[in-house]
Amino acid sequence: MTNSNLLAIASKYGNPLYVYDSEKIASQYQRLTSAFSSIENIRINYAAKALSNISILKLMRQLGSGLDTVSIQEVKLGLAAGFDPQAIIYTPNGVSLKEIETVAKMGVQINIDNLSLLEQFGTRNPKIPVCIRINPHVMAGGNSNISVGHIDSKFGVSIHQIPHLLRIVENTAMNINGIHMHTGSDILDIDVFLNGAEILFDAAKHFKMLEFLDFGSGFKVPYHVNDIETNIEELGVKLSKRFISFCKENGSDLQLIFEPGKFLVSQAGHFLTQVNVVKQTTSTVFAQVDSGFNHLIRPMLYGSHHHIENISNPKGKKRFYSVVGYICETDTFGSNRKIAEISEGDILVFRNCGAYCFSMASNYNSRYRPAEVLWHEGKSYLIRKRETFDDILNNQVEIDFTEVFNN
Ligand SMILES: *Cc1c(COP(=O)(O)O)cnc(C)c1O
């Protein structure tokens, strides 16, 4: 989709606004499946938390994807989007036994990541097959907030606890049908990923009833212009070869699963904001947009870089701006960015805003969360209405103090 498409969409739906390009999502999906085309039984389970709009989930289902979920609410969204329970895997962390059992009753594949709940679940439901999330302790990515494989991470059953794990499985006679790992976002080094895979293969040898191996995700996408990304094609060649040989050695026909979020939706997303104020101080020129970390928190939470362009004046002379928001908190989207000259009223687009952007939005400062639009085959579709004041008050309960005082 082009910048003039985006401008037309902004004037139709207003801003701030998230716009997603279905063609980009589809092409990323195809890129991943073709990188692993030598494997017969491969499955992509889209990680719903990256972008959980029901229309996006339906698009994923159209593409042939399954769903990776982390809460019972995401499971319900998936079912509402028409996914078969069997096409959904539930990979929670730190949730109650009650929630896991409720999801299991829905027919969804359960993935357990701690020994305490594994033992309790297995004792009470020995017939329900369970996948186990292993922590291989490989370090992926440079940001400890999004690395979930290190030794003191709260995610997964440590590879060093396999003997204990095996004792639980034996004592409960439960059926382990899958082994899973998800080592975090931003994998750049294919060898790190392959090392993790070897650890998973080793763990898998202990289980006779396995149906699948789930390698999670963590594929890095380019955020900066000319940024590097995970080389999916190289990973496809190397991991496929190893996976096929493992299945042969082990005499088992396993399914290979990936559960990408960011890889599928990040680059498809464009966040449109309007400049309210251009504020010149003694040292800096600020462009203040009608948004803040209430709508896009990744730059402040993770230090993430989102490329920013002025699509109202694309040919303008480049100048340096700090792009900031309008909420009462430091909410810097980008410092000293070279952007085509900005005037008040211009539309700025933030790139790579498909993943973990809307899904992390809040009502801080009692602002409305943005609307969402899907761009599909040359047409725009509103897939989430902008909030209204009623949404802000919706669950609030007013106390009538005059009555309290009078009693
Ligand atoms: C978040 C998450 C993913 C998706 O990670 P991305 O970096 O967005 O690809 C996959 N699996 C699990 C278990 C997750 O929690």
PDBQT file of the ligand as one rigid body, heavy atoms in Angstrom, charges set to zero:
ROOT
HETATM    1  C1  LIG A 501       4.883 -13.849  22.291  1.00  0.00    +0.000 C 
HETATM    2  C2  LIG A 501       5.027 -15.262  21.942  1.00  0.00    +0.000 A 
HETATM    3  C3  LIG A 501       5.293 -15.643  20.620  1.00  0.00    +0.000 A 
HETATM    4  C4  LIG A 501       5.487 -14.667  19.490  1.00  0.00    +0.000 C 
HETATM    5  O1  LIG A 501       6.709 -14.009  19.553  1.00  0.00    +0.000 OA
HETATM    6  P1  LIG A 501       7.145 -13.006  18.379  1.00  0.00    +0.000 P 
HETATM    7  O2  LIG A 501       8.444 -12.473  18.816  1.00  0.00    +0.000 OA
HETATM    8  O3  LIG A 501       6.098 -11.966  18.247  1.00  0.00    +0.000 OA
HETATM    9  O4  LIG A 501       7.230 -13.787  17.128  1.00  0.00    +0.000 OA
HETATM   10  C5  LIG A 501       5.365 -17.003  20.360  1.00  0.00    +0.000 A 
HETATM   11  N1  LIG A 501       5.216 -17.923  21.348  1.00  0.00    +0.000 NA
HETATM   12  C6  LIG A 501       4.970 -17.582  22.629  1.00  0.00    +0.000 A 
HETATM   13  C7  LIG A 501       4.794 -18.642  23.655  1.00  0.00    +0.000 C 
HETATM   14  C8  LIG A 501       4.870 -16.247  22.964  1.00  0.00    +0.000 A 
HETATM   15  O5  LIG A 501       4.638 -15.923  24.236  1.00  0.00    +0.000 OA
ENDROOT
TORSDOF 0
